[in-house]
Amino acid sequence: MRKLAVLLGGALVLAACSSTPPPPPPAPPVDLNNPLIAPGYLAQAASSDQFEIQSGQLALQASQNLAVRNFANMIIADHTRSTQMLTAAAQSAGVPVPPPALLPPQQAMLDQLRSAGAGPSFDVAFRDAQINAHQQALTLHQNYAASGDVPALKATAGQIVPVVQTHLQQAQMLNVAPPAPPPPPPPPAHAGERG
């Protein structure tokens, strides 16, 4: 009887061990392409801000146009501030903040801007890039402010929207002159003509 009790006790211990639930499956990877969830929104907003800051710094080196330089200083300051605002909101909500980095679309725009040269050709490329980038940023922040998943970030996105709207309007009105066309070649001289 004693052996039976020991065997029965051992069987109960083994049964208890086998009924331990398996560990939960790993969390699915975060989709950084989804701008309505905090990680995706933060990555895209950080990339947008980095593009504005870096393209503004590039404009200060490549442009002599006072309007372009003033606009560049404004976007550097305002996008540095929006990065700080989003970082503070994310930290207050316990959301990890990605390191500031350019995502491929913003990196491609910056590379294209770098290849634009300097002077009037740069100024036109800069204005066009700013209009495009601010249209994208406006959509990003408006959508997250309306439908995002973290209240503190939604509120901050809503505060950023009017700043981006102002930048977009100013970029659209940025006074840049297209580069002057090359002068026409002189007419060919015909043999026997006197000049």
N, C-alpha and C positions, 0 to 999 in steps of 0.2 A: 504494500500500500504506500509505503514511504517512497519507493522508486516511482510509483505512478504519480504521486504528488510532485516530485521533483521534475519529472518529465512534463507534466501538465504545466507547472510553473515556467519551465524553460520554453514551452510552446507559446505560452501567453506573452513572455518577454519578446520572443521572436516575432510574434504577430504584431505587437506594439511597434517594434522597429520597422516592420514593413508597411505600417499604415502611416508613417510620417510622410506628409505631402512632399512632392518634389519641389525643388526651388522654383520660384516664378521665372517665366521666360524673361530674357533681357528686354529692356525697353526698346521700342523701335527707334531707329535713328531719327534725329530731329531734322525735319524738312526745312532747310534754310530758304527754299523757294516759296514757302507759304508766308506771305506778308501779313496774314491775319493772326498768326500765333507769335508769341513774344520772341522766341529765338530768331525766326525768319525776319520779323519786322526789325529787330535790333541790328541784325547783320546787314540788312539792306539800308537801313537809315545810317548806320556807321559808314558804309561804303559811299553813300551819297554825300555825307558830310566830308569824308576824306577827299572825294573828288573835288568838291568845292574849295576846300582848303588848299589842296595841291595845285589845282588849276589857277586859283587866285595868286598863289606864290609864283607860278610860272608867268602869269600876266605881268606881275611886277618886274620880272626880268626881261620879258620880250616886248613889252609895249611902251611907247612914249606917249600914247593917247591919254590925256588927263582923265577923261570920262571912264575909260577902261581901268585905269589905275585906281580911281576912287571906288568903282564898283568892286574891284578885286579886294581892296582893303575891307570894304563892308562885308563881303561874303566870307572872308577869312574870319572876321570877328564873330559874325552871327552864327556861322556853322560850327565854330569852336564852342560857342555858348550852347547851341542845340545839342551837341555831343555831351556836354556836361549835364544838361538838363535830363537827357535820356538815361545817362549813367546813374544819376541820383535817383530817378524814378524807378529804374530797374532794381537798384540795390535796396530801395525801401520796400519793394515788393518781393525781395528774395529771389529775383531772376538773375541768373548768371549773365554777365556782360561780356560779349565777345571782344577780343582785342580789335582795335580799329584797323581795318584792312580793306583794300579795294577788291571788290568782286570783279569777275571778268568783264562785264559790260562797262563798268566805270573805268577799269584799267585800259580797255580798248579806246574809250573816248579820250583819256588822258594821253595815251600814246599818239593818237591822231592829232591832238592839239600840239604836242611836242614837235611833231613833224611839220607844223604849219609855218615854221620859220619865225620871223620877227616883223615888226612894223605893221602896215595896214593889212597884209594877208593874215597875220596872226590875229589882229583885232577882229576881223570878220569871222574867222574860225572860232575865236573865243566867244563872241556874241552868240553864234549859232549853237555852240556846245552848251552855253549857259541856259539858253531857251529850252533846249532838249532836256538837259539835266533837271531843271526846275519844274518842267511839266511832269516828269517822272516822279520827282520828290513830292510834288503837290498831291498827285494821285496816291502815292504810298501813305502819306500822313493823313489825308482825308479818309481813306478807306480804313486805316487802323483806328482813327478817332471814332469812326462810326461803328465798326464791327470787330475791333480787336478783343483779345482774350484777357488782358490784364488791366484793371481799372486805372491804376496809377500811370501806366504807359499810354492808355487812351487819352487821359486828361492832358498829358504832356504833348502828345501828337496834336491834339486840338490847339494847344498854345503855339505850336510850331507852324501850323497851317498859315496864319496871316503873314508871318515873316517870309515864308516861301512864296506866297502870293505876291508880296511886295517885290521880292527879288525877280520873279518872273516878269512882272510889269516893267521893272527897270531894265531888265535884260532886253526886252522887246523894244524899248525906246533908246537903247544904247547907241550913241551917235558914232558910228564907225564908217570910214570911207573905204570902199573897195580899192584894191591896189590899182594904180594907174595902168592903163594898157600900154604896151610898148609902142614907141613911135613908129609910124609907117616907114617902110624902107624908102629911100629916095628912088625916084623913077630911073629906070636904066637909061644911060646915055647912048644915043644912036651914033653910029659912025658917020662922020662928016658933019655933025652938028657943031655949031660954035656956042660956047657958053658964056 
